[in-house]
Each structure stands twice: as structure tokens, then as C-alpha cells.
Amino acid sequence: MPSRTRARSVKTAAGAHTVRIPRQRGRRSDPFVIVVPERPSLTREALGFVGRGLWTFRRALAPTGLSVLAFLVAGLLHLIAWWSALVIAPVAAVPVVWLLLVQRRRPARSSALAWRIGLATLATLAAVWLALAAGFGPLAGPLALLWLLILIASQTAWLIIRPSR
């Protein structure tokens, strides 16, 4: 009887998972087989490495994430409602209107004006791309190349403008 009340300490290898299963009593005491992997697979390690890297640099990669999201949304809009391009097309004029209003209220010269014009041009180009991609599909004609150029330009501008730590 003392063996039941005494605590048993079982030595296991480092990193191995132990599972304690109470002793089964009765006539139907079938054995249990538990398979516990000791190490994650190479694929899981690689995906974890990539995921941690993306999470660490998430602020620096914000334009890339938004570009990929815009690509997926344009593809879905093209599949579900191609006519949404007609609704999105007037949005392309909003950055130009913003540039005119800001320049009228707070006139800028030289580098500030250049950044404003560049930002308005990039935003207008992105809105035009979204409208065309929603209407014709994001991979139609030169739209994929235009998407890539907009992605590179926005990521470069973001890395220049964004304050570093």
C-alpha cells in the first residue's frame, strides 16, 4: 500500500514532454499511445522565423501590407462587383483637391511643395490603379507592373519620411 501514496519521480530528457496517465482498472484497460513531437518541424521553424521578423518590422513594412491588402481587395471587387470601379474612380481626384486646398491655406516652397506634390501624385496613382484593377482585374495588362512600381515608390518614401528609432 505505501507504493500508491509515495510520489514517483521519473527522469526525462531535456525538452521532452511528459504526460501522466492514471492507471486504468477493470477488464477494459486498453493501453494508451501518446505521440508528442520533441522538436517542431523545419517548416514550422521557418514560418516562425519569418513571422517574428515581420512582426518586429511591422511599422517599417506598413506600405507593403497596405499594398498587398489593396491587391487582394481589388481582386475580390473585380470578382464580386466589377462596377465598383465606377464608384472608386472619382476618389482619384481627392488627392489633387487636397493638394490645392493645402497649398492655398498654407503655401509651401521648395522641398515641402515637392513632397506634397509627390504624395498627391502617388495617392492619385494608387487610387487610379485601384479603380482600374477593380474594373479589369489586378493582373490585367500592365496593372501588375504598375502595382509593383507603386509599392516600391511608397515603401521608399515611407522609409525616408518615417522617423527612425
C-alpha positions in Angstrom: 0.0 0.0 0.0 2.8 2.5 0.6 3.7 2.4 -3.1 0.4 4.1 -4.0 0.9 7.1 -1.7 4.5 7.7 -2.5 5.3 10.2 -5.2 7.2 8.8 -8.1 9.8 10.9 -9.8 10.6 9.9 -13.3 13.6 11.3 -15.0 13.1 12.5 -18.6 15.3 14.0 -21.2 15.6 17.8 -21.5 12.9 19.2 -23.8 10.8 16.1 -23.7 7.1 16.4 -22.8 5.8 14.0 -20.2 2.2 13.1 -19.9 0.9 11.3 -16.8 -2.0 8.9 -17.3 -3.5 7.4 -14.2 -3.5 3.6 -14.0 -6.6 2.0 -15.6 -8.5 -0.5 -13.6 -11.0 -3.1 -14.7 -11.4 -5.5 -17.5 -11.3 -2.9 -20.3 -8.0 -1.3 -19.6 -6.7 -0.8 -23.1 -3.3 0.8 -23.4 -2.8 4.4 -24.4 -0.4 5.5 -27.0 0.5 9.2 -27.0 2.9 10.7 -29.6 4.4 14.0 -28.6 6.9 15.6 -31.0 10.1 16.6 -29.4 11.0 19.4 -31.8 9.0 21.4 -34.2 9.4 20.7 -37.9 11.7 22.7 -40.1 8.7 24.3 -41.9 7.3 25.5 -38.6 10.7 26.9 -37.6 11.0 28.8 -40.9 7.5 30.2 -40.7 8.1 31.2 -37.1 11.3 33.0 -38.1 9.5 34.8 -40.9 6.5 35.7 -38.7 8.8 37.1 -35.9 10.7 39.1 -38.5 7.5 40.6 -40.0 6.2 41.4 -36.5 9.4 43.1 -35.5 9.5 45.3 -38.6 5.7 45.8 -38.9 5.9 49.6 -38.8 8.6 49.8 -41.5 6.6 47.4 -43.7 3.2 49.2 -43.4 3.1 50.3 -47.1 3.8 46.8 -48.2 1.0 45.4 -46.1 -1.4 48.0 -47.4 -0.4 47.3 -51.0 -1.0 43.6 -50.6 -4.3 44.3 -49.0 -5.3 46.7 -51.8 -4.3 44.0 -54.3 -6.5 41.4 -52.6 -9.4 43.9 -52.2 -9.1 44.8 -55.9 -9.2 41.2 -56.9 -12.3 40.5 -54.8 -14.0 43.6 -56.0 -13.3 42.5 -59.6 -14.8 39.1 -59.0 -17.8 40.2 -57.0 -18.7 43.6 -58.4 -16.8 44.9 -61.4 -19.0 48.1 -61.4 -17.3 49.1 -58.1 -14.6 50.6 -60.4 -17.1 53.3 -61.4 -17.6 54.2 -57.7 -13.9 54.2 -56.9 -12.8 56.2 -59.9 -13.9 59.7 -58.6 -11.8 59.0 -55.5 -8.7 59.5 -57.6 -9.4 63.3 -57.7 -9.4 63.6 -53.9 -5.5 63.9 -53.5 -5.4 66.6 -56.2 -8.2 68.5 -54.4 -6.2 68.0 -51.1 -3.1 69.4 -52.7 -4.9 72.5 -54.0 -6.6 73.2 -50.6 -3.4 72.7 -48.6 -1.4 74.8 -50.9 -4.0 77.6 -50.8 -4.3 77.6 -47.0 -0.6 77.1 -46.1 1.6 77.8 -49.1 4.8 75.9 -49.2 8.0 76.3 -51.2 10.8 74.1 -52.4 11.1 70.7 -50.6 7.8 70.9 -48.8 6.0 71.6 -52.0 7.9 68.8 -53.7 6.9 66.3 -51.0 3.2 67.5 -51.2 3.2 67.0 -55.0 4.9 63.7 -54.8 2.5 62.5 -52.1 -0.6 63.7 -54.1 0.8 62.1 -57.3 1.4 58.7 -55.5 -2.0 58.7 -53.9 -3.7 59.6 -57.2 -1.9 56.9 -59.0 -2.8 54.4 -56.3 -6.5 55.4 -56.5 -6.5 55.1 -60.3 -4.8 51.7 -60.0 -7.4 50.5 -57.6 -10.2 51.7 -59.8 -8.7 50.0 -62.9 -7.9 46.8 -61.0 -11.4 46.6 -59.6 -12.8 47.0 -63.2 -10.4 44.9 -65.2 -8.7 42.7 -62.6 -5.4 43.3 -60.8 -3.4 41.2 -63.2 -4.8 42.6 -66.5 -2.3 44.2 -68.8 0.3 46.4 -67.1 -1.6 46.7 -63.9 0.6 44.2 -62.0 3.7 46.1 -63.0 2.1 49.4 -62.0 1.1 47.9 -58.7 4.7 46.9 -58.1 6.1 50.3 -59.0 3.6 52.0 -56.7 4.6 49.6 -53.9 8.3 50.3 -54.4 7.7 54.1 -54.5 5.5 54.1 -51.4 7.8 51.9 -49.5 10.8 54.0 -50.4 9.1 57.3 -49.5 7.9 55.7 -46.2 11.4 54.6 -45.2 12.7 58.2 -46.0 9.9 60.1 -44.2 9.3 57.7 -41.3 11.3 58.7 -38.1 13.7 56.0 -37.1 14.2 55.0 -33.5 
